[in-house]
Amino acid sequence: MSERPIPRYRRPMQIRDSVESDVPALTTIYAHWVTHGRASFELSAPGEEEMARRRIAVREGGYPHLVAEHEGEILGYSYAAAYRPRPAYRFTVENSVYIRPGGVRRGAGKALLEALIERCTALDFRLMVAVIGDSANAPSIALHAAAGFRHVGVIPGTGWKHEQWLDTVLMVRELGPGRTAPPSR
């Protein structure tokens, strides 16, 4: 996967459920951000086998795992997963969005996040939490703010990576009726 900048897309990109054959592209995208970025607090990039296992776990958990594709190329991916394992949290999801190197601020992140919000709302989840790696991650913070997330806190110095302390930024967005009505399931 090249690191050339991607122009804004002239034709609409396709947002679809991920499939097994997407795993190599997902692995490459994620490996870049683990190695060079602050969004993930992992220190070593997982291989394809582990990424495939993670994708299956998300899908088997009943959560969406999506990719953005344009002219046969995977531009990025997003997924939702359980925010915490205890049962009372079952209507809250945590989101993740990763865009291929050179592709940030071209529309794929926005399309993926909007589709993820729509899918999670349809599944009757009531709150989406963004746990953003580092206060300096302006693109992710801006993406989430534009999608209706509000800033609820910063946990300073929660991770040590790239020889520095990194913060965790917390943002939330209510889904559907949010807290105004009990869940239907």
C-alpha positions in Angstrom: 0.0 0.0 0.0 1.6 3.3 -1.1 1.8 6.4 1.0 0.9 8.7 -1.8 -1.8 11.3 -1.0 -5.3 10.4 -2.1 -7.2 13.2 -3.9 -10.8 13.8 -2.8 -12.9 11.1 -4.4 -14.7 12.0 -7.6 -16.8 8.9 -7.5 -18.5 7.8 -4.3 -16.6 5.4 -2.2 -18.3 2.2 -1.1 -18.8 1.6 2.6 -19.4 -2.1 3.2 -19.0 -4.9 5.8 -15.4 -6.1 5.9 -14.7 -9.5 4.5 -11.8 -11.9 5.1 -10.0 -10.8 2.0 -9.7 -7.3 3.4 -7.5 -8.5 6.2 -4.1 -7.8 4.5 -5.1 -4.2 3.8 -6.5 -3.7 7.3 -3.2 -5.1 8.7 -1.1 -2.7 6.7 -3.2 0.3 7.6 -3.2 -0.5 11.3 0.6 -1.4 11.3 1.4 2.1 10.0 -0.5 3.8 12.9 0.9 1.5 15.5 4.4 2.1 14.3 4.2 5.8 13.5 1.2 7.2 15.2 -0.4 7.8 18.6 -3.9 6.6 17.9 -3.2 3.1 19.1 -1.3 2.4 22.3 -0.1 -0.9 21.0 3.7 -1.0 20.7 4.0 -3.8 18.1 1.8 -4.2 15.1 -0.2 -7.4 15.0 0.1 -9.7 12.0 -2.6 -10.8 9.6 -3.6 -13.8 11.7 -4.3 -11.6 14.8 -6.1 -9.0 12.8 -8.3 -11.7 11.3 -9.0 -13.0 14.8 -9.9 -9.5 16.0 -12.2 -8.9 13.0 -14.0 -12.1 13.6 -14.4 -11.4 17.3 -16.0 -8.0 16.5 -18.4 -9.6 14.0 -19.3 -12.5 16.2 -20.0 -10.1 19.1 -22.7 -8.6 17.0 -20.9 -5.3 16.2 -20.3 -3.7 12.8 -16.8 -3.9 11.1 -16.7 -1.7 8.0 -14.4 -0.8 5.2 -14.3 2.2 2.8 -13.3 1.1 -0.7 -12.7 3.2 -3.7 -11.9 1.8 -7.2 -10.9 -1.5 -5.6 -8.6 0.0 -2.9 -9.3 -0.2 0.8 -9.0 3.4 2.1 -9.7 2.6 5.8 -11.9 0.7 8.2 -14.0 1.3 11.3 -15.6 -0.9 13.9 -17.5 -0.8 17.1 -17.0 -3.1 20.0 -18.1 -3.4 23.6 -17.0 -0.4 25.7 -16.6 -2.6 28.8 -17.4 -6.3 29.5 -19.9 -5.9 32.4 -23.6 -6.4 31.4 -24.8 -2.9 32.4 -22.5 -1.4 29.7 -24.1 -3.5 26.9 -25.8 -0.5 25.2 -22.5 1.4 25.0 -20.0 0.9 22.2 -16.5 2.1 21.7 -15.5 3.1 18.1 -12.3 2.8 16.1 -11.5 4.4 12.8 -8.2 3.9 10.9 -7.4 5.5 7.5 -4.6 4.4 5.2 -1.4 6.5 5.2 -1.8 9.6 3.0 -5.6 9.3 3.1 -6.5 11.4 6.2 -8.8 14.4 5.5 -10.1 13.1 2.2 -13.6 12.0 3.3 -13.1 8.3 4.1 -13.0 8.8 7.9 -16.2 10.8 7.9 -18.0 8.3 5.7 -16.9 5.4 7.9 -17.8 7.1 11.1 -21.2 8.1 9.8 -21.9 4.6 8.6 -20.8 3.2 11.9 -23.0 5.5 13.9 -26.0 4.6 11.6 -25.4 0.8 12.1 -24.9 1.1 15.9 -28.1 3.2 16.2 -30.0 0.6 14.2 -28.7 -2.1 16.6 -30.2 0.0 19.5 -26.9 0.9 21.0 -27.4 4.2 23.0 -23.9 5.7 23.5 -20.8 5.7 21.4 -17.5 6.4 23.1 -14.4 7.6 21.3 -11.2 6.8 23.2 -8.7 8.8 21.3 -5.0 8.3 21.6 -3.4 11.6 22.6 -4.5 15.2 22.9 -2.3 16.0 19.8 -4.4 13.8 17.6 -6.2 16.8 16.0 -7.6 14.9 13.0 -9.4 12.3 15.1 -10.7 14.8 17.6 -12.0 17.0 14.7 -13.5 14.0 12.9 -15.4 13.0 16.0 -16.5 16.6 16.8 -17.9 17.0 13.3 -19.9 13.8 13.8 -21.6 15.2 16.9 -19.3 13.8 19.6 -18.7 16.0 22.6 -15.5 16.2 24.6 -16.0 14.7 28.1 -12.4 14.5 29.4 -8.7 13.9 29.1 -6.8 11.4 31.1 -3.3 12.7 31.1 -0.2 10.5 30.6 -2.0 7.2 30.3 0.4 5.7 27.8 4.1 5.7 27.2 5.0 5.4 23.5 7.5 7.0 21.2 9.5 8.0 24.3 6.8 10.3 25.6 3.7 10.2 27.7 0.5 10.3 25.8 -3.0 11.4 26.9 -6.3 9.7 26.3 -9.1 11.9 25.1 -12.7 10.9 25.8 -15.5 11.9 23.5 -19.1 10.6 23.5 -22.2 10.7 21.2 -25.6 9.6 22.1 -27.3 7.3 19.6 -31.0 7.2 18.8 -33.0 8.2 21.8 -29.9 8.0 24.0 -30.8 8.1 27.7 -34.3 9.5 27.2 -35.9 6.0 26.9 -35.1 2.5 28.0 -33.6 0.1 25.4 -36.0 -2.0 23.4 -34.0 -5.3 23.9 
